């Protein structure tokens, strides 16, 4: 039986014991063999005699960040210490804490997702969806993909803090046939201040029909109507 448990730890240095656990399907041709978890190559068949690999680069402590409980080696990556023993270090030093905030190229949020920044200011590159953000200030530097159907349903991003858009930030509206958007609507509501205005694209193409305004704690999109003259 496999189980996964999250154990909260207090601040400070902690010692961890790592053991290799034998599984019945590891004991194949050698009844005395007790090492390993039976990880197999993606091209091998689980349970075959060839599924155990002892290459040096496949040794050490491996982690599957998605917690899939997989036995395929390619779902794992090694945990490596930077050399200062900080791999299993919890600290009360806020400067050090900030250094351990995870960074992602893109984050995708399902409807109704809440994101607690736990007191940190956080910078996102690309994101998709409308998370409800609490516990810190948010900065968006890349493309924010929003579904027109979700906007039609009244979705927006609520942030308990300040929201800043970087100079290259954009909002990309992805369309479905039959969707109609109101003439004006808020895409961000914050308890703090919304700073800077991103550009707007539609299905990845530049759009000139939306005006974006950051007024106090809201970011608002307004559709341009009538005759629009653009001077460059």
N, C-alpha and C positions, 0 to 999 in steps of 0.2 A: 504494500500500500504506500502511495506517495502522498505527502502532505506538505503544504507551504504555510509557514507561520511568520508573521511580522512581530518582532520583539522590540518595543521602545527601549532606548538606552539613554542613560543620563549623560551630562556633559563630562568630558575628560577622556583619557586614554582607556581603551578596553582591549582585552586579550581574547583572541578567538582560537579555538581548536578546530582544525580541519582534518577530517578522517575520510578515508576511502571505504565505501560500504559495498560489500559483495552482494550481487543479485544472482538469483538462481540461473538466469539466462547467460550470466558471464561464465559460469562453470561449464564449459563446452567439452573440449577434448581433454582438458587437464583438470582433474578433480581437486588438485591442490591450489588452483588458481583462485585468488581472492581479491585481486586488485580491480579498481575501475567501476564504472557505472554502465558498461555496455554501450557506450556511444558508438554509433556506426556512421560510415560515410554515406552521403546522400545517394551514391550509386551502388551501395551494397544492400544486401537483404538483412534485416534485423534477425539476429539469432544464428547467423552463419558463422563458421569458424573464422572467417576473414574480417569480421566486423570490428575487432579490437585493434586499434592503431596505437603504436608506441613511439611514433615519431616525436622527436624532442620538442618541436614547436607546438605539439598538441598536449603537452604536459603542463601541469600547474593548475591554478584555480580558474575555472571557467564560470561564466554567468550568462544566463539568458534574460536580458532586460525586459522581455515581454512575458516572462513567467509561463511559458507554454508547457513546461513539463516534458519537453521533447528529448529524444535520445539521439537526434541527428546532430552531429558535431557542428554543422554549418549554421545551426541556430544559436551558437554560443560564441562568446569572445572572452579573451583572457582578462583577468583583473591584474593590473600592473601598478605597482607603487612608484611614485615619482622619485623615490630615493630618500625621502625625508620621513618615512614611516607614517604618512598621513592617510594611507588608504583606508584605515579603520579608525580615524581620529574624529571625535566629536569635540567641539570647542565652544567656549562662550565668547571668543573674540569675533566681533561682528565683521571686521575686515576679512578674516579668514573664512567666516561663514559665507560671505558674498562670493568668494572665489569658488565655492563648491556648488553654486546654483547651476543646475544643468542648462545647457544651451542646445537648441534644435534648429535645423535648417527650416523646418516647417512644422506647424502644429495644426491638427484638425480636431475641431470640437463638435461633438454630437449635440443635438438640441437638448437644452436643460443642463449642460455641463457647468459646474462651478469650479473655479480655479482660485485657490487660496495661496497667495504669494508669501504668507508667513512672515510679513514684515520686511520683505525685500522689494527693492525697485527692480523691475524686470524688463528686459528688452527682447521683443520678438522680431524675427525676420519675417517670413511668410506665415500666414495663418488662414484658416478657413472656419467659418461658423461664427456663432455669437455666444461666447462664454460669459458667465457672470463672474467678474473678477473682484476679489477682496484681498485685503491685507497688504497692499502696496501700490506704488505708482507704476503705470504701464507705458512703455514706449514701443511704437510700431515703426519699423524701418523699411519693410518690404511690401509685398502685395497681400492685401487682405481680400480674400475671395468671399463674396456674399451671394447667396442664391436669391434671385428676384422673387421666387415663390415664398421664401421665408420673409422677405421684406414686405411682400403683399399681406402676409399674415401678421404683421406688426412686430417682427423680431428686431431687436437691437442689442447692443452690448452695454451692459451696466457695469460700471467700474467704481468701486469704493476707493477713490483716490484721484490722482491726476492722470491725464492721458496726453501723450505727446506723439505727434507724427513726425518722422524724420524727413529730411529734404527729398528723399527718393521714394517715399511711401505712396501707395496708391490703393484705391478701392476698385476691385474688379467685380462688376455685376454679371452673374451668369444667368442666362435667360432660358425659360421654357415657353413653348407656344401657349398663347392664351393668357399669360400673366399680365396684369395691369397694375402699375404702381401709381400711388397718389401723386399729386403735384408737388408735395413737400412732405418730408418725413425725417425723423431723427434716426441716425444709425448708432450714435454713442450718447449715453447719459452717464455723467460722472458726478461724484460728490465733490470733486475738486474742480480743476480748470482743464479744459481741452485746449491744447496749444497746436498751432499750425494746421494747415488744411492739406490733405492728400489730393492727388489728381484722381480722376475717375476714368476707368476703361469699362467697356462692355464686351464680354466674351473675348477679352484680351486686346481689343481694338480701342484706340483713343476715342474719347467721346467729348463733344463740345456742348451737349444739351443739358448737362447737369452743372449747377452752381453749388459749390461746397462752402459752407460757412461754419466757423468755430466761434460760437457766442457763449461766453461764460462756461457753463458745464455741459454743453451739448454740441454735437457735430451734426449738421443738418444738410440734407441734399434737397435741392429745389430744381424742378424741371423748368427749363426755359421755354416760354410759350410765345406764339406769334412770330413775328419776323425777327430773326437773329442775325445781326451783322457782326462779323468778327474782323477786326483790324489788327494787322501784325506789322 
